[in-house]
Amino acid sequence: MRILIVEDEELAVKKLTRMLLSIDPGLEIAAVTDSIVSTTGWLKNNEHPDLILMDIELSDGQSFEIFRRVEIKCPVVFTTSYDETAVKSFNLGEKEYLLKPIQKDELAFFLKKYSSSTQVSDT
C-alpha cells in the first residue's frame, strides 16, 4: 500500500511515519508534502497513492483547497487537531478523519479498511 502524507509539521511526519511502519512494515510512503502547492504539484505529476493522510491546516491554507485544484483519485483520511474542521470534510463527501494526537489503533483501522479495498480493486 502506497501512502501520501500531507503534513507541514516535521515532528508529526516523523511520528506518523513511525506509527505507520510499526503497524505494517510493508507500507510505502510514496511522498510527504507540506503545503497546498506542493501537494497539488505532486498529485498532478505522480501516480496517485492508495491512500492519503492529509492534515487540514497547512502552512499555506486549509487542505480543502487541494480538492479545488486537482481531482483526487484515492481515499483521503483527514488528520486534524480541531474537531470542528471535520464537519467541513463531511461536506466534501470525505467522511474519514483522525483527531490528533492520532491513536495507533485508529490508524490501524483505516489502514486495514483501505488495504482491503485496494486488494479487491487490484484483482
N, CA, C and O atoms as a GROMACS GRO file, in nm:
protein
  492
    1MET      N    1   0.084  -0.118   0.000
    1MET     CA    2   0.000   0.000   0.000
    1MET      C    3   0.088   0.124   0.000
    1MET      O    4   0.179   0.138   0.082
    2ARG      N    5   0.061   0.214  -0.093
    2ARG     CA    6   0.135   0.341  -0.105
    2ARG      C    7   0.055   0.453  -0.039
    2ARG      O    8  -0.064   0.468  -0.064
    3ILE      N    9   0.123   0.531   0.044
    3ILE     CA   10   0.057   0.637   0.119
    3ILE      C   11   0.126   0.769   0.095
    3ILE      O   12   0.249   0.778   0.098
    4LEU      N   13   0.046   0.872   0.071
    4LEU     CA   14   0.096   1.010   0.065
    4LEU      C   15   0.060   1.075   0.198
    4LEU      O   16  -0.055   1.072   0.241
    5ILE      N   17   0.160   1.135   0.261
    5ILE     CA   18   0.139   1.210   0.385
    5ILE      C   19   0.143   1.358   0.351
    5ILE      O   20   0.240   1.408   0.295
    6VAL      N   21   0.036   1.428   0.386
    6VAL     CA   22   0.029   1.573   0.367
    6VAL      C   23   0.028   1.634   0.506
    6VAL      O   24  -0.074   1.633   0.575
    7GLU      N   25   0.142   1.688   0.546
    7GLU     CA   26   0.160   1.739   0.683
    7GLU      C   27   0.273   1.840   0.683
    7GLU      O   28   0.379   1.814   0.626
    8ASP      N   29   0.252   1.954   0.746
    8ASP     CA   30   0.355   2.058   0.745
    8ASP      C   31   0.439   2.064   0.872
    8ASP      O   32   0.528   2.149   0.882
    9GLU      N   33   0.413   1.978   0.968
    9GLU     CA   34   0.493   1.975   1.090
    9GLU      C   35   0.586   1.854   1.086
    9GLU      O   36   0.540   1.739   1.086
   10GLU      N   37   0.715   1.879   1.083
   10GLU     CA   38   0.815   1.773   1.069
   10GLU      C   39   0.804   1.666   1.178
   10GLU      O   40   0.815   1.547   1.149
   11LEU      N   41   0.782   1.708   1.301
   11LEU     CA   42   0.770   1.613   1.411
   11LEU      C   43   0.648   1.523   1.391
   11LEU      O   44   0.654   1.403   1.418
   12ALA      N   45   0.538   1.578   1.344
   12ALA     CA   46   0.417   1.499   1.318
   12ALA      C   47   0.441   1.399   1.206
   12ALA      O   48   0.392   1.287   1.211
   13VAL      N   49   0.517   1.440   1.104
   13VAL     CA   50   0.550   1.348   0.993
   13VAL      C   51   0.631   1.231   1.046
   13VAL      O   52   0.602   1.116   1.014
   14LYS      N   53   0.733   1.259   1.127
   14LYS     CA   54   0.817   1.152   1.182
   14LYS      C   55   0.736   1.056   1.268
   14LYS      O   56   0.750   0.934   1.256
   15LYS      N   57   0.650   1.111   1.353
   15LYS     CA   58   0.568   1.027   1.441
   15LYS      C   59   0.471   0.942   1.360
   15LYS      O   60   0.456   0.823   1.386
   16LEU      N   61   0.406   1.002   1.262
   16LEU     CA   62   0.311   0.931   1.178
   16LEU      C   63   0.381   0.822   1.096
   16LEU      O   64   0.328   0.711   1.083
   17THR      N   65   0.496   0.852   1.042
   17THR     CA   66   0.572   0.754   0.964
   17THR      C   67   0.610   0.635   1.051
   17THR      O   68   0.593   0.520   1.011
   18ARG      N   69   0.662   0.663   1.170
   18ARG     CA   70   0.698   0.555   1.264
   18ARG      C   71   0.576   0.468   1.297
   18ARG      O   72   0.584   0.345   1.299
   19MET      N   73   0.464   0.534   1.323
   19MET     CA   74   0.343   0.461   1.358
   19MET      C   75   0.295   0.374   1.242
   19MET      O   76   0.259   0.258   1.261
   20LEU      N   77   0.295   0.432   1.122
   20LEU     CA   78   0.253   0.356   1.003
   20LEU      C   79   0.338   0.231   0.985
   20LEU      O   80   0.286   0.122   0.964
   21LEU      N   81   0.470   0.248   0.992
   21LEU     CA   82   0.561   0.136   0.968
   21LEU      C   83   0.559   0.034   1.082
   21LEU      O   84   0.591  -0.083   1.060
   22SER      N   85   0.521   0.078   1.201
   22SER     CA   86   0.508  -0.019   1.311
   22SER      C   87   0.381  -0.102   1.294
   22SER      O   88   0.376  -0.217   1.339
   23ILE      N   89   0.280  -0.047   1.230
   23ILE     CA   90   0.157  -0.121   1.202
   23ILE      C   91   0.180  -0.218   1.087
   23ILE      O   92   0.138  -0.334   1.093
   24ASP      N   93   0.247  -0.169   0.982
   24ASP     CA   94   0.272  -0.253   0.864
   24ASP      C   95   0.406  -0.212   0.801
   24ASP      O   96   0.412  -0.114   0.726
   25PRO      N   97   0.512  -0.287   0.829
   25PRO     CA   98   0.643  -0.254   0.775
   25PRO      C   99   0.649  -0.257   0.622
   25PRO      O  100   0.743  -0.204   0.562
   26GLY      N  101   0.551  -0.319   0.558
   26GLY     CA  102   0.549  -0.327   0.413
   26GLY      C  103   0.488  -0.205   0.344
   26GLY      O  104   0.486  -0.198   0.222
   27LEU      N  105   0.440  -0.111   0.422
   27LEU     CA  106   0.383   0.011   0.363
   27LEU      C  107   0.492   0.091   0.292
   27LEU      O  108   0.608   0.089   0.332
   28GLU      N  109   0.451   0.161   0.188
   28GLU     CA  110   0.542   0.251   0.118
   28GLU      C  111   0.493   0.393   0.136
   28GLU      O  112   0.378   0.424   0.101
   29ILE      N  113   0.578   0.480   0.189
   29ILE     CA  114   0.545   0.622   0.194
   29ILE      C  115   0.583   0.678   0.057
   29ILE      O  116   0.701   0.696   0.027
   30ALA      N  117   0.482   0.704  -0.025
   30ALA     CA  118   0.506   0.750  -0.162
   30ALA      C  119   0.573   0.886  -0.162
   30ALA      O  120   0.662   0.912  -0.243
   31ALA      N  121   0.530   0.973  -0.071
   31ALA     CA  122   0.588   1.107  -0.060
   31ALA      C  123   0.532   1.174   0.065
   31ALA      O  124   0.432   1.130   0.123
   32VAL      N  125   0.598   1.281   0.103
   32VAL     CA  126   0.548   1.370   0.208
   32VAL      C  127   0.545   1.509   0.147
   32VAL      O  128   0.647   1.558   0.098
   33THR      N  129   0.430   1.571   0.151
   33THR     CA  130   0.416   1.709   0.104
   33THR      C  131   0.372   1.794   0.222
   33THR      O  132   0.313   1.744   0.318
   34ASP      N  133   0.401   1.925   0.215
   34ASP     CA  134   0.376   2.008   0.332
   34ASP      C  135   0.292   2.133   0.306
   34ASP      O  136   0.282   2.221   0.392
   35SER      N  137   0.232   2.141   0.186
   35SER     CA  138   0.154   2.261   0.154
   35SER      C  139   0.052   2.228   0.045
   35SER      O  140   0.056   2.121  -0.016
   36ILE      N  141  -0.037   2.322   0.023
   36ILE     CA  142  -0.134   2.309  -0.086
   36ILE      C  143  -0.059   2.301  -0.218
   36ILE      O  144  -0.088   2.215  -0.301
   37VAL      N  145   0.037   2.391  -0.238
   37VAL     CA  146   0.112   2.398  -0.363
   37VAL      C  147   0.191   2.270  -0.388
   37VAL      O  148   0.185   2.214  -0.498
   38SER      N  149   0.264   2.222  -0.289
   38SER     CA  150   0.345   2.102  -0.311
   38SER      C  151   0.258   1.978  -0.329
   38SER      O  152   0.292   1.890  -0.408
   39THR      N  153   0.148   1.971  -0.259
   39THR     CA  154   0.059   1.855  -0.272
   39THR      C  155  -0.008   1.854  -0.409
   39THR      O  156  -0.014   1.750  -0.476
   40THR      N  157  -0.057   1.969  -0.451
   40THR     CA  158  -0.121   1.979  -0.582
   40THR      C  159  -0.021   1.941  -0.692
   40THR      O  160  -0.055   1.865  -0.782
   41GLY      N  161   0.099   1.992  -0.684
   41GLY     CA  162   0.202   1.959  -0.782
   41GLY      C  163   0.234   1.811  -0.783
   41GLY      O  164   0.246   1.751  -0.890
   42TRP      N  165   0.247   1.752  -0.665
   42TRP     CA  166   0.280   1.610  -0.658
   42TRP      C  167   0.168   1.527  -0.719
   42TRP      O  168   0.194   1.434  -0.796
   43LEU      N  169   0.044   1.559  -0.686
   43LEU     CA  170  -0.070   1.482  -0.737
   43LEU      C  171  -0.085   1.495  -0.889
   43LEU      O  172  -0.128   1.401  -0.955
   44LYS      N  173  -0.050   1.610  -0.942
   44LYS     CA  174  -0.059   1.630  -1.087
   44LYS      C  175   0.051   1.555  -1.163
   44LYS      O  176   0.033   1.521  -1.280
   45ASN      N  177   0.163   1.528  -1.097
   45ASN     CA  178   0.279   1.474  -1.166
   45ASN      C  179   0.317   1.331  -1.128
   45ASN      O  180   0.418   1.279  -1.175
   46ASN      N  181   0.237   1.267  -1.043
   46ASN     CA  182   0.270   1.132  -0.997
   46ASN      C  183   0.145   1.045  -0.998
   46ASN      O  184   0.032   1.093  -0.994
   47GLU      N  185   0.169   0.914  -1.004
   47GLU     CA  186   0.059   0.820  -0.989
   47GLU      C  187   0.002   0.835  -0.849
   47GLU      O  188   0.077   0.840  -0.751
   48HIS      N  189  -0.129   0.842  -0.840
   48HIS     CA  190  -0.191   0.862  -0.710
   48HIS      C  191  -0.164   0.742  -0.619
   48HIS      O  192  -0.158   0.628  -0.666
   49PRO      N  193  -0.149   0.768  -0.490
   49PRO     CA  194  -0.124   0.659  -0.396
   49PRO      C  195  -0.254   0.582  -0.368
   49PRO      O  196  -0.359   0.614  -0.425
   50ASP      N  197  -0.246   0.484  -0.283
   50ASP     CA  198  -0.365   0.408  -0.243
   50ASP      C  199  -0.444   0.481  -0.136
   50ASP      O  200  -0.564   0.460  -0.121
   51LEU      N  201  -0.376   0.568  -0.061
   51LEU     CA  202  -0.439   0.640   0.050
   51LEU      C  203  -0.361   0.768   0.076
   51LEU      O  204  -0.239   0.771   0.064
   52ILE      N  205  -0.435   0.874   0.110
   52ILE     CA  206  -0.372   1.000   0.152
   52ILE      C  207  -0.411   1.029   0.295
   52ILE      O  208  -0.529   1.027   0.330
   53LEU      N  209  -0.311   1.055   0.378
   53LEU     CA  210  -0.334   1.106   0.513
   53LEU      C  211  -0.306   1.255   0.507
   53LEU      O  212  -0.191   1.295   0.486
   54MET      N  213  -0.409   1.337   0.524
   54MET     CA  214  -0.399   1.480   0.494
   54MET      C  215  -0.435   1.567   0.614
   54MET      O  216  -0.548   1.565   0.663
   55ASP      N  217  -0.337   1.641   0.661
   55ASP     CA  218  -0.362   1.741   0.764
   55ASP      C  219  -0.451   1.849   0.704
   55ASP      O  220  -0.440   1.879   0.585
   56ILE      N  221  -0.538   1.906   0.783
   56ILE     CA  222  -0.628   2.009   0.731
   56ILE      C  223  -0.560   2.145   0.730
   56ILE      O  224  -0.570   2.219   0.632
   57GLU      N  225  -0.494   2.179   0.838
   57GLU     CA  226  -0.429   2.310   0.849
   57GLU      C  227  -0.285   2.300   0.799
   57GLU      O  228  -0.199   2.240   0.864
   58LEU      N  229  -0.259   2.361   0.683
   58LEU     CA  230  -0.124   2.362   0.626
   58LEU      C  231  -0.068   2.503   0.629
   58LEU      O  232  -0.141   2.598   0.656
   59SER      N  233   0.059   2.517   0.603
   59SER     CA  234   0.125   2.647   0.613
   59SER      C  235   0.067   2.750   0.516
   59SER      O  236   0.072   2.870   0.544
   60ASP      N  237   0.012   2.705   0.403
   60ASP     CA  238  -0.042   2.800   0.304
   60ASP      C  239  -0.194   2.795   0.294
   60ASP      O  240  -0.251   2.839   0.194
   61GLY      N  241  -0.260   2.743   0.396
   61GLY     CA  242  -0.407   2.743   0.398
   61GLY      C  243  -0.462   2.607   0.435
   61GLY      O  244  -0.389   2.517   0.474
   62GLN      N  245  -0.594   2.595   0.423
   62GLN     CA  246  -0.658   2.467   0.454
   62GLN      C  247  -0.652   2.374   0.334
   62GLN      O  248  -0.668   2.416   0.219
   63SER      N  249  -0.629   2.248   0.362
   63SER     CA  250  -0.608   2.149   0.256
   63SER      C  251  -0.731   2.128   0.168
   63SER      O  252  -0.719   2.067   0.062
   64PHE      N  253  -0.847   2.177   0.208
   64PHE     CA  254  -0.966   2.165   0.123
   64PHE      C  255  -0.943   2.232  -0.013
   64PHE      O  256  -1.006   2.194  -0.112
   65GLU      N  257  -0.854   2.330  -0.018
   65GLU     CA  258  -0.823   2.398  -0.143
   65GLU      C  259  -0.764   2.301  -0.245
   65GLU      O  260  -0.781   2.320  -0.366
   66ILE      N  261  -0.695   2.198  -0.199
   66ILE     CA  262  -0.635   2.100  -0.290
   66ILE      C  263  -0.742   2.037  -0.378
   66ILE      O  264  -0.719   2.012  -0.496
   67PHE      N  265  -0.859   2.011  -0.321
   67PHE     CA  266  -0.968   1.947  -0.394
   67PHE      C  267  -1.023   2.037  -0.505
   67PHE      O  268  -1.080   1.988  -0.603
   68ARG      N  269  -1.006   2.167  -0.491
   68ARG     CA  270  -1.049   2.261  -0.596
   68ARG      C  271  -0.947   2.268  -0.710
   68ARG      O  272  -0.980   2.309  -0.821
   69ARG      N  273  -0.824   2.229  -0.682
   69ARG     CA  274  -0.716   2.241  -0.781
   69ARG      C  275  -0.685   2.113  -0.858
   69ARG      O  276  -0.633   2.118  -0.969
   70VAL      N  277  -0.718   1.999  -0.798
   70VAL     CA  278  -0.683   1.871  -0.861
   70VAL      C  279  -0.785   1.765  -0.821
   70VAL      O  280  -0.837   1.766  -0.710
   71GLU      N  281  -0.812   1.674  -0.914
   71GLU     CA  282  -0.902   1.563  -0.884
   71GLU      C  283  -0.822   1.457  -0.808
   71GLU      O  284  -0.718   1.410  -0.855
   72ILE      N  285  -0.871   1.421  -0.693
   72ILE     CA  286  -0.804   1.320  -0.611
   72ILE      C  287  -0.873   1.187  -0.637
   72ILE      O  288  -0.994   1.174  -0.623
   73LYS      N  289  -0.792   1.088  -0.676
   73LYS     CA  290  -0.845   0.960  -0.723
   73LYS      C  291  -0.824   0.847  -0.623
   73LYS      O  292  -0.816   0.730  -0.663
   74CYS      N  293  -0.814   0.879  -0.496
   74CYS     CA  294  -0.795   0.776  -0.395
   74CYS      C  295  -0.861   0.822  -0.265
   74CYS      O  296  -0.895   0.940  -0.252
   75PRO      N  297  -0.878   0.733  -0.170
   75PRO     CA  298  -0.937   0.773  -0.042
   75PRO      C  299  -0.845   0.870   0.033
   75PRO      O  300  -0.723   0.865   0.022
   76VAL      N  301  -0.910   0.958   0.110
   76VAL     CA  302  -0.839   1.055   0.192
   76VAL      C  303  -0.889   1.040   0.336
   76VAL      O  304  -1.010   1.035   0.361
   77VAL      N  305  -0.796   1.034   0.429
   77VAL     CA  306  -0.829   1.040   0.571
   77VAL      C  307  -0.768   1.170   0.621
   77VAL      O  308  -0.646   1.188   0.621
   78PHE      N  309  -0.855   1.262   0.665
   78PHE     CA  310  -0.807   1.388   0.717
   78PHE      C  311  -0.753   1.369   0.858
   78PHE      O  312  -0.806   1.290   0.936
   79THR      N  313  -0.648   1.443   0.889
   79THR     CA  314  -0.594   1.444   1.024
   79THR      C  315  -0.604   1.588   1.074
   79THR      O  316  -0.567   1.682   1.002
   80THR      N  317  -0.653   1.605   1.195
   80THR     CA  318  -0.673   1.740   1.245
   80THR      C  319  -0.668   1.744   1.397
   80THR      O  320  -0.698   1.646   1.465
   81SER      N  321  -0.629   1.858   1.447
   81SER     CA  322  -0.632   1.882   1.591
   81SER      C  323  -0.763   1.948   1.632
   81SER      O  324  -0.793   1.963   1.750
   82TYR      N  325  -0.842   1.988   1.532
   82TYR     CA  326  -0.962   2.066   1.556
   82TYR      C  327  -1.084   1.991   1.504
   82TYR      O  328  -1.102   1.978   1.383
   83ASP      N  329  -1.166   1.941   1.596
   83ASP     CA  330  -1.279   1.860   1.550
   83ASP      C  331  -1.383   1.938   1.472
   83ASP      O  332  -1.460   1.878   1.397
   84GLU      N  333  -1.387   2.071   1.485
   84GLU     CA  334  -1.484   2.149   1.408
   84GLU      C  335  -1.453   2.148   1.258
   84GLU      O  336  -1.544   2.164   1.177
   85THR      N  337  -1.327   2.128   1.221
   85THR     CA  338  -1.294   2.122   1.078
   85THR      C  339  -1.337   1.988   1.017
   85THR      O  340  -1.344   1.976   0.895
   86ALA      N  341  -1.364   1.890   1.099
   86ALA     CA  342  -1.411   1.762   1.047
   86ALA      C  343  -1.545   1.779   0.976
   86ALA      O  344  -1.573   1.709   0.879
   87VAL      N  345  -1.627   1.871   1.025
   87VAL     CA  346  -1.757   1.895   0.962
   87VAL      C  347  -1.737   1.935   0.816
   87VAL      O  348  -1.813   1.891   0.730
   88LYS      N  349  -1.637   2.016   0.788
   88LYS     CA  350  -1.610   2.059   0.652
   88LYS      C  351  -1.570   1.939   0.566
   88LYS      O  352  -1.604   1.934   0.447
   89SER      N  353  -1.498   1.844   0.622
   89SER     CA  354  -1.459   1.726   0.545
   89SER      C  355  -1.582   1.645   0.504
   89SER      O  356  -1.583   1.586   0.396
   90PHE      N  357  -1.683   1.642   0.588
   90PHE     CA  358  -1.806   1.572   0.552
   90PHE      C  359  -1.874   1.641   0.435
   90PHE      O  360  -1.933   1.575   0.349
   91ASN      N  361  -1.867   1.773   0.430
   91ASN     CA  362  -1.927   1.848   0.320
   91ASN      C  363  -1.859   1.819   0.187
   91ASN      O  364  -1.920   1.836   0.081
   92LEU      N  365  -1.735   1.775   0.190
   92LEU     CA  366  -1.663   1.739   0.068
   92LEU      C  367  -1.695   1.596   0.023
   92LEU      O  368  -1.647   1.550  -0.080
   93GLY      N  369  -1.775   1.528   0.102
   93GLY     CA  370  -1.803   1.389   0.070
   93GLY      C  371  -1.699   1.295   0.128
   93GLY      O  372  -1.707   1.174   0.108
   94GLU      N  373  -1.603   1.350   0.197
   94GLU     CA  374  -1.500   1.270   0.263
   94GLU      C  375  -1.542   1.257   0.409
   94GLU      O  376  -1.551   1.357   0.480
   95LYS      N  377  -1.566   1.135   0.453
   95LYS     CA  378  -1.621   1.116   0.586
   95LYS      C  379  -1.520   1.061   0.686
   95LYS      O  380  -1.557   1.027   0.798
   96GLU      N  381  -1.398   1.051   0.646
   96GLU     CA  382  -1.297   0.989   0.731
   96GLU      C  383  -1.202   1.094   0.788
   96GLU      O  384  -1.149   1.178   0.715
   97TYR      N  385  -1.182   1.089   0.917
   97TYR     CA  386  -1.082   1.176   0.976
   97TYR      C  387  -1.031   1.117   1.106
   97TYR      O  388  -1.100   1.043   1.175
   98LEU      N  389  -0.908   1.153   1.138
   98LEU     CA  390  -0.843   1.114   1.262
   98LEU      C  391  -0.815   1.241   1.342
   98LEU      O  392  -0.760   1.337   1.289
   99LEU      N  393  -0.854   1.239   1.466
   99LEU     CA  394  -0.828   1.353   1.553
   99LEU      C  395  -0.690   1.337   1.616
   99LEU      O  396  -0.658   1.231   1.671
  100LYS      N  397  -0.609   1.443   1.607
  100LYS     CA  398  -0.475   1.439   1.668
  100LYS      C  399  -0.487   1.459   1.818
  100LYS      O  400  -0.575   1.534   1.861
  101PRO      N  401  -0.404   1.398   1.899
  101PRO     CA  402  -0.296   1.307   1.858
  101PRO      C  403  -0.354   1.175   1.808
  101PRO      O  404  -0.444   1.116   1.869
  102ILE      N  405  -0.301   1.130   1.698
  102ILE     CA  406  -0.350   1.009   1.632
  102ILE      C  407  -0.319   0.888   1.718
  102ILE      O  408  -0.207   0.871   1.767
  103GLN      N  409  -0.419   0.804   1.736
  103GLN     CA  410  -0.403   0.682   1.812
  103GLN      C  411  -0.371   0.567   1.717
  103GLN      O  412  -0.429   0.556   1.609
  104LYS      N  413  -0.279   0.482   1.758
  104LYS     CA  414  -0.232   0.374   1.672
  104LYS      C  415  -0.346   0.280   1.629
  104LYS      O  416  -0.351   0.239   1.513
  105ASP      N  417  -0.436   0.247   1.720
  105ASP     CA  418  -0.544   0.156   1.685
  105ASP      C  419  -0.640   0.217   1.583
  105ASP      O  420  -0.693   0.147   1.497
  106GLU      N  421  -0.662   0.348   1.591
  106GLU     CA  422  -0.749   0.415   1.494
  106GLU      C  423  -0.683   0.418   1.356
  106GLU      O  424  -0.749   0.397   1.255
  107LEU      N  425  -0.554   0.446   1.354
  107LEU     CA  426  -0.480   0.447   1.228
  107LEU      C  427  -0.479   0.307   1.166
  107LEU      O  428  -0.497   0.291   1.046
  108ALA      N  429  -0.458   0.206   1.250
  108ALA     CA  430  -0.457   0.068   1.202
  108ALA      C  431  -0.592   0.030   1.140
  108ALA      O  432  -0.597  -0.043   1.041
  109PHE      N  433  -0.700   0.080   1.198
  109PHE     CA  434  -0.834   0.054   1.144
  109PHE      C  435  -0.844   0.103   1.000
  109PHE      O  436  -0.891   0.030   0.913
  110PHE      N  437  -0.799   0.228   0.973
  110PHE     CA  438  -0.808   0.283   0.838
  110PHE      C  439  -0.714   0.212   0.742
  110PHE      O  440  -0.748   0.190   0.625
  111LEU      N  441  -0.597   0.175   0.789
  111LEU     CA  442  -0.504   0.102   0.702
  111LEU      C  443  -0.564  -0.032   0.661
  111LEU      O  444  -0.554  -0.071   0.544
  112LYS      N  445  -0.624  -0.100   0.755
  112LYS     CA  446  -0.686  -0.229   0.724
  112LYS      C  447  -0.804  -0.208   0.628
  112LYS      O  448  -0.819  -0.282   0.531
  113LYS      N  449  -0.885  -0.109   0.655
  113LYS     CA  450  -1.002  -0.081   0.572
  113LYS      C  451  -0.961  -0.053   0.428
  113LYS      O  452  -1.018  -0.111   0.335
  114TYR      N  453  -0.864   0.034   0.409
  114TYR     CA  454  -0.825   0.072   0.273
  114TYR      C  455  -0.731  -0.028   0.208
  114TYR      O  456  -0.725  -0.036   0.085
  115SER      N  457  -0.659  -0.104   0.286
  115SER     CA  458  -0.577  -0.210   0.231
  115SER      C  459  -0.667  -0.317   0.170
  115SER      O  460  -0.638  -0.370   0.063
  116SER      N  461  -0.774  -0.348   0.237
  116SER     CA  462  -0.870  -0.447   0.187
  116SER      C  463  -0.935  -0.400   0.059
  116SER      O  464  -0.950  -0.477  -0.036
  117SER      N  465  -0.975  -0.272   0.055
  117SER     CA  466  -1.042  -0.220  -0.066
  117SER      C  467  -0.943  -0.209  -0.182
  117SER      O  468  -0.983  -0.225  -0.298
  118THR      N  469  -0.817  -0.182  -0.155
  118THR     CA  470  -0.715  -0.174  -0.260
  118THR      C  471  -0.691  -0.313  -0.319
  118THR      O  472  -0.681  -0.328  -0.441
  119GLN      N  473  -0.683  -0.415  -0.233
  119GLN     CA  474  -0.660  -0.550  -0.281
  119GLN      C  475  -0.776  -0.597  -0.368
  119GLN      O  476  -0.756  -0.663  -0.469
  120VAL      N  477  -0.898  -0.562  -0.328
  120VAL     CA  478  -1.016  -0.602  -0.405
  120VAL      C  479  -1.014  -0.536  -0.542
  120VAL      O  480  -1.043  -0.601  -0.643
  121SER      N  481  -0.978  -0.405  -0.548
  121SER     CA  482  -0.980  -0.335  -0.675
  121SER      C  483  -0.865  -0.376  -0.766
  121SER      O  484  -0.873  -0.355  -0.887
  122ASP      N  485  -0.759  -0.433  -0.711
  122ASP     CA  486  -0.645  -0.474  -0.793
  122ASP      C  487  -0.668  -0.609  -0.862
  122ASP      O  488  -0.596  -0.642  -0.956
  123THR      N  489  -0.765  -0.685  -0.816
  123THR     CA  490  -0.786  -0.818  -0.873
  123THR      C  491  -0.882  -0.815  -0.988
  123THR      O  492  -0.911  -0.920  -1.047
   0.00000   0.00000   0.00000
